[in-house]
Amino acid sequence: MKKILVNFVVFSLLGILVSCSGNAKSTKEVSKEKEGWCSEHNMSEKKCNICNPSLDGKVIISPESQLLAEIKTEKITFQSVKNKISATGKVTYNEKKLLNIVSRVSGRIEEVFAFMQSKVTVAEPLLSLYSPEYLTTQAEYLQAEERLKRVKQLNNPEEETTAKGIYESARQKLKIIGILEKEIAVLEETHIIKPYLTVHAPFSGTIVESNVLQGNFIQLETNLYKLADLSTLWIIADIYERDISKVENKQKVEITTNIYPNEIFIGQITATGDVLDEKTRTFKIKIDINNVSGKLKPEMFVNISILTNEESILAIPKKAVLTDGENKIVFVSFGKNVFVKREIKLGRETDEIVEIFSGLKTGENVVTEGNFLLKSELLKSKMGAGCAE
């Protein structure tokens, strides 16, 4: 009989425990209803310092202390900003102003006037060479000129047409091998054949490659120099496929380099690639940039920012944001003397402002000056309360 009574008591107690466990969830729900629940921030309203600034994170500073600390606030507003696409690029030659200077006749190099990295101007002599072909071409031109003069005296239109054709052909041959107009004029006037052909610079620029050496014998179409006009350059940059739809020709581009950290160069997009690199998932774009200063050099690496359309974002000054462990925080003003710490989530940023994803709303006043003092005061109050942080 006693054993039966003991078993009854045990089972009764187990039933009570099971009943309590089954009602635990409903008890929490009842608790939420009693204390109030902040659905916006997913916490109890009594624990939400966003809804209730009198909770943990509050700092009270007297007007005198605020004046000494030079605490300043700024109202949070929506601001218009230009979206920026950031990328990296490499400086290269402007291929429209890059030229291989080749020999137009065979011969022996007699004298060299320009060397690697020499800066030259248009028509400046680069080298001279002795060429039998050049001597022959001058002689042919003088003969054609004399024939044309004789034929004109005979008053024979047909012969004159033929002689004129031969003369123009000989003159054109001189131009093809690189003779300047003023040199042809001297040859016509003096009838003296020059022994050496002078190779001139076709435009002003810098010799970036040289393959000439005095005394060397060169063949027709030998590469002599590579000449580049570095006053304008190209930048080839890689744009991720997610951004390529925002990029178009004639957009302005800001270019910076570590060599000149405080200087911004301005360029313009002149071509966008049509082929995606399957490994990097990027497109190539070409940027034209003025380089009259000569500060940018081919093969330099640069950073670029492409300014796209304007957009309105909720933003605050970057100087208002502090770091608290892994979180970003600001202090929001409540009344004259009360400031409350607020955790925030950030988005895009410019040199001056940063976008707010969450944690703040328009119209609130955020501390922009003296916020380090508020953080220090908050830390001291926690330590005084025995906080182990």
C-alpha positions in Angstrom: 0.0 0.0 0.0 2.8 2.4 0.9 4.6 1.6 -2.4 1.4 2.5 -4.3 1.2 5.9 -2.5 4.8 6.7 -3.2 4.4 6.1 -6.9 1.3 8.2 -7.1 3.1 11.2 -5.5 6.1 10.8 -7.9 3.9 10.7 -11.0 1.9 13.7 -9.8 5.1 15.8 -9.4 6.3 14.8 -12.9 2.9 15.9 -14.3 3.3 19.3 -12.7 6.8 19.8 -14.1 5.7 18.8 -17.6 2.8 21.2 -17.4 5.1 24.1 -16.3 7.5 23.3 -19.2 4.7 23.3 -21.8 3.5 26.7 -20.6 7.0 28.4 -20.7 6.6 29.9 -24.2 3.3 31.4 -23.4 4.7 32.9 -20.3 7.4 34.7 -22.3 4.8 36.0 -24.7 2.7 37.3 -21.8 5.9 38.9 -20.5 6.4 40.7 -23.8 2.9 42.1 -23.7 3.3 43.3 -20.2 6.6 45.1 -20.6 6.1 46.3 -24.2 8.1 45.2 -27.2 9.9 47.4 -29.7 9.3 45.7 -33.0 11.4 48.3 -34.9 14.6 47.4 -33.0 13.6 43.9 -31.9 14.0 44.3 -28.1 12.1 45.3 -25.0 11.1 48.9 -25.0 12.5 49.1 -21.5 15.8 47.9 -22.8 15.8 49.9 -26.1 18.0 53.0 -25.6 16.9 54.2 -29.0 13.3 54.5 -27.9 14.3 55.2 -24.3 17.4 57.4 -24.0 17.5 57.2 -20.2 19.0 53.8 -20.3 22.6 52.6 -20.5 24.6 54.7 -22.9 23.4 58.0 -21.5 25.9 60.7 -20.7 25.0 63.9 -18.8 27.3 66.9 -19.4 26.8 70.3 -17.8 26.6 73.3 -20.1 29.9 74.5 -18.7 31.6 71.2 -19.6 30.1 71.3 -23.0 31.5 74.7 -23.6 35.0 73.7 -22.5 34.8 70.5 -24.6 33.5 72.5 -27.6 30.7 70.0 -28.2 28.9 70.7 -31.4 26.0 68.9 -33.0 24.5 68.7 -36.5 21.0 67.8 -37.6 20.8 64.6 -39.7 19.4 65.2 -43.2 19.2 63.7 -46.6 22.1 64.9 -48.8 22.8 64.7 -52.5 25.9 62.8 -53.4 27.4 61.6 -56.6 27.9 57.9 -56.8 31.5 56.8 -57.4 32.8 53.7 -59.1 36.3 53.0 -57.8 38.8 50.9 -59.8 42.5 50.6 -60.5 44.3 51.3 -63.8 47.6 51.6 -65.5 49.1 54.5 -67.4 50.1 53.8 -71.0 51.1 55.6 -74.1 48.6 57.5 -76.3 48.9 55.2 -79.3 47.8 58.1 -81.6 51.0 59.9 -80.6 53.4 56.9 -80.6 55.5 56.2 -83.6 58.2 53.8 -84.7 60.8 55.8 -86.8 62.1 53.4 -89.5 64.8 53.7 -92.0 63.4 54.5 -95.5 66.7 53.7 -97.2 69.7 51.4 -96.5 73.0 53.0 -95.5 75.6 53.6 -92.8 74.9 55.7 -89.7 77.4 58.6 -89.8 76.3 60.6 -86.7 73.7 60.3 -83.9 72.1 63.4 -82.5 69.3 62.0 -80.3 69.5 59.2 -77.7 67.3 57.3 -75.3 65.0 59.7 -73.3 66.0 62.7 -75.4 63.3 65.3 -75.7 63.1 66.5 -79.3 61.0 69.0 -81.3 59.3 68.6 -84.6 61.8 68.5 -87.6 64.8 68.3 -85.2 67.7 66.1 -86.6 67.9 62.7 -85.0 70.8 61.1 -87.1 72.5 61.3 -90.4 73.5 58.4 -92.7 75.4 57.8 -95.9 73.1 56.1 -98.5 73.9 55.4 -102.1 70.2 55.3 -102.7 69.8 58.8 -101.4 72.5 60.1 -103.8 70.8 58.4 -106.7 67.4 59.8 -105.8 68.8 63.4 -105.7 70.4 62.9 -109.1 67.2 61.6 -110.6 65.3 64.6 -109.3 67.8 67.1 -110.7 67.6 65.3 -114.1 63.8 65.4 -114.1 63.9 69.1 -113.2 66.2 69.9 -116.1 64.2 67.8 -118.6 61.0 69.6 -117.6 62.7 73.0 -118.2 63.8 72.0 -121.7 60.5 70.5 -122.7 58.7 73.7 -121.7 60.8 75.6 -124.2 59.8 73.3 -127.0 56.0 74.1 -126.6 55.1 70.4 -126.9 52.1 69.8 -124.6 52.4 66.0 -124.8 56.1 65.9 -124.0 55.6 68.5 -121.3 52.9 66.3 -119.6 55.3 63.3 -119.6 58.2 65.4 -118.3 56.0 66.9 -115.6 54.9 63.4 -114.5 58.5 62.2 -114.2 59.4 65.4 -112.3 56.6 65.0 -109.8 57.4 61.3 -109.3 61.1 62.1 -108.5 60.0 64.9 -106.1 57.6 62.5 -104.4 60.4 59.9 -104.0 62.5 62.5 -102.1 59.6 63.1 -99.8 59.1 59.4 -99.2 62.6 58.9 -98.0 62.2 61.7 -95.5 63.5 64.9 -97.2 61.9 68.1 -95.9 60.4 70.7 -98.3 63.1 73.3 -97.4 65.8 70.7 -98.2 64.2 70.1 -101.6 64.1 73.9 -102.2 67.9 74.1 -101.4 68.6 71.2 -103.8 66.6 73.0 -106.6 68.4 76.3 -106.0 72.0 75.0 -105.7 71.9 71.7 -107.7 74.4 70.4 -105.2 73.8 66.7 -104.1 74.2 66.3 -100.4 76.2 63.2 -99.3 74.3 62.5 -96.1 70.6 61.9 -95.4 69.3 63.5 -92.2 66.5 61.8 -90.4 64.2 64.3 -88.6 61.6 64.0 -85.8 58.1 63.9 -87.3 56.6 65.5 -84.1 57.7 66.8 -80.7 58.1 64.2 -78.1 60.5 61.9 -76.1 62.7 59.1 -77.5 61.5 56.1 -75.5 63.4 53.5 -77.5 66.6 53.7 -79.5 68.3 51.1 -81.7 71.0 53.3 -83.4 74.7 53.2 -83.0 77.2 55.3 -85.0 78.9 53.3 -87.7 76.2 50.6 -87.9 74.9 49.6 -91.4 71.1 49.6 -91.5 68.7 48.0 -94.0 65.5 49.4 -95.4 62.7 49.5 -92.7 65.1 49.0 -89.8 63.5 50.3 -86.5 65.6 53.3 -85.5 63.6 55.0 -82.7 60.3 54.9 -80.9 59.0 58.4 -80.4 56.2 59.3 -78.0 54.3 62.5 -77.3 53.8 62.2 -73.5 51.7 65.4 -73.2 48.6 63.2 -73.4 48.4 59.6 -72.1 45.9 56.8 -71.8 44.9 54.9 -68.7 43.5 51.4 -69.1 41.4 50.5 -66.1 39.4 47.4 -65.1 35.7 47.9 -64.3 33.7 45.1 -62.6 30.8 43.7 -64.6 28.3 44.9 -61.9 29.4 48.5 -62.6 29.8 48.5 -66.4 26.2 49.6 -67.1 26.9 52.9 -65.2 30.0 53.7 -67.3 29.8 55.5 -70.6 32.0 57.6 -72.9 32.7 61.3 -72.0 32.3 60.7 -68.3 34.8 62.6 -66.1 37.3 60.5 -64.1 39.3 61.5 -61.0 42.8 59.9 -61.0 45.1 59.6 -58.0 48.5 58.0 -57.5 50.6 57.2 -54.4 53.4 59.3 -55.8 51.3 62.5 -55.7 49.0 61.7 -52.8 47.5 65.2 -52.5 46.9 65.7 -56.2 43.9 64.8 -58.3 44.2 64.4 -62.1 41.1 64.7 -64.3 40.6 62.4 -67.3 37.7 61.4 -69.6 36.5 58.0 -70.7 36.9 57.6 -74.5 36.2 53.9 -74.9 34.6 51.0 -73.1 35.4 47.4 -73.7 32.9 44.9 -75.1 34.7 41.8 -73.9 34.4 40.4 -70.4 37.5 38.9 -68.8 36.2 35.6 -67.5 38.9 35.3 -64.8 38.6 38.7 -63.3 35.0 39.4 -64.3 36.0 42.9 -65.5 35.8 45.1 -68.6 38.6 47.3 -69.9 37.9 51.0 -70.3 40.2 53.7 -71.8 40.7 57.1 -70.3 42.4 60.0 -72.0 44.3 62.4 -69.7 46.2 65.6 -70.3 49.8 65.2 -69.1 51.4 68.6 -69.9 52.9 68.7 -66.4 54.7 65.4 -67.2 54.0 64.0 -63.8 52.3 60.8 -65.0 54.5 58.2 -66.6 53.7 55.1 -68.7 53.5 51.9 -66.6 52.4 53.8 -63.4 49.6 52.3 -61.4 46.8 54.6 -60.5 43.4 54.7 -58.7 40.4 56.0 -60.5 37.0 57.3 -59.4 34.2 57.6 -61.9 31.5 60.1 -61.0 28.0 58.8 -61.9 24.5 60.1 -61.3 23.6 62.0 -58.1 21.5 60.3 -55.4 19.9 61.4 -52.1 21.1 59.5 -49.0 20.7 59.9 -45.3 24.2 61.0 -44.2 26.2 62.4 -41.4 29.7 63.9 -41.2 32.4 61.3 -41.0 33.9 62.9 -37.9 30.8 62.1 -36.0 31.5 58.3 -36.2 33.5 56.5 -33.5 34.6 52.9 -33.2 33.5 50.9 -30.2 34.9 47.4 -30.4 33.5 45.9 -33.6 30.7 48.5 -33.8 30.4 52.0 -35.2 28.7 54.5 -32.8 27.6 58.1 -32.6 26.3 60.2 -29.8 22.8 61.7 -30.2 21.7 64.8 -28.4 18.6 64.6 -26.2 17.8 67.9 -24.6 20.4 70.4 -23.5 22.6 68.2 -21.3 21.8 64.5 -22.3 23.7 62.6 -25.0 23.0 58.9 -25.8 25.3 56.4 -27.5 23.8 54.9 -30.6 25.1 51.9 -32.7 24.8 52.5 -36.4 25.3 50.7 -39.7 27.2 52.5 -42.4 27.1 52.5 -46.2 29.0 54.5 -48.8 31.2 57.4 -47.9 32.8 60.4 -49.5 35.7 62.6 -48.2 33.3 64.4 -45.8 30.2 62.3 -45.2 29.1 58.7 -44.7 25.8 57.1 -45.5 23.6 55.7 -42.7 21.9 52.4 -43.2 20.3 52.0 -39.8 20.4 53.4 -36.2 19.6 57.0 -37.0 16.7 59.0 -38.5 16.3 62.3 -40.2 15.9 65.3 -37.8 18.0 63.9 -35.0 21.0 65.8 -33.8 24.3 64.0 -33.8 27.5 65.1 -32.1 30.2 66.1 -34.5 32.7 67.8 -32.2 33.7 66.6 -28.7 32.3 63.1 -29.1 35.6 61.6 -27.9 34.9 63.3 -24.5 31.5 61.7 -24.4 32.9 58.3 -25.1 35.5 58.8 -22.3 32.8 59.9 -19.8 30.7 56.9 -20.7 33.6 54.5 -20.2 34.4 56.1 -16.8 30.8 55.7 -15.6 30.8 52.1 -16.6 34.1 51.4 -14.8 32.7 53.2 -11.7 29.7 50.9 -11.8 32.0 47.8 -11.8 31.8 47.1 -15.5 34.4 44.6 -16.7 34.6 45.9 -20.2 
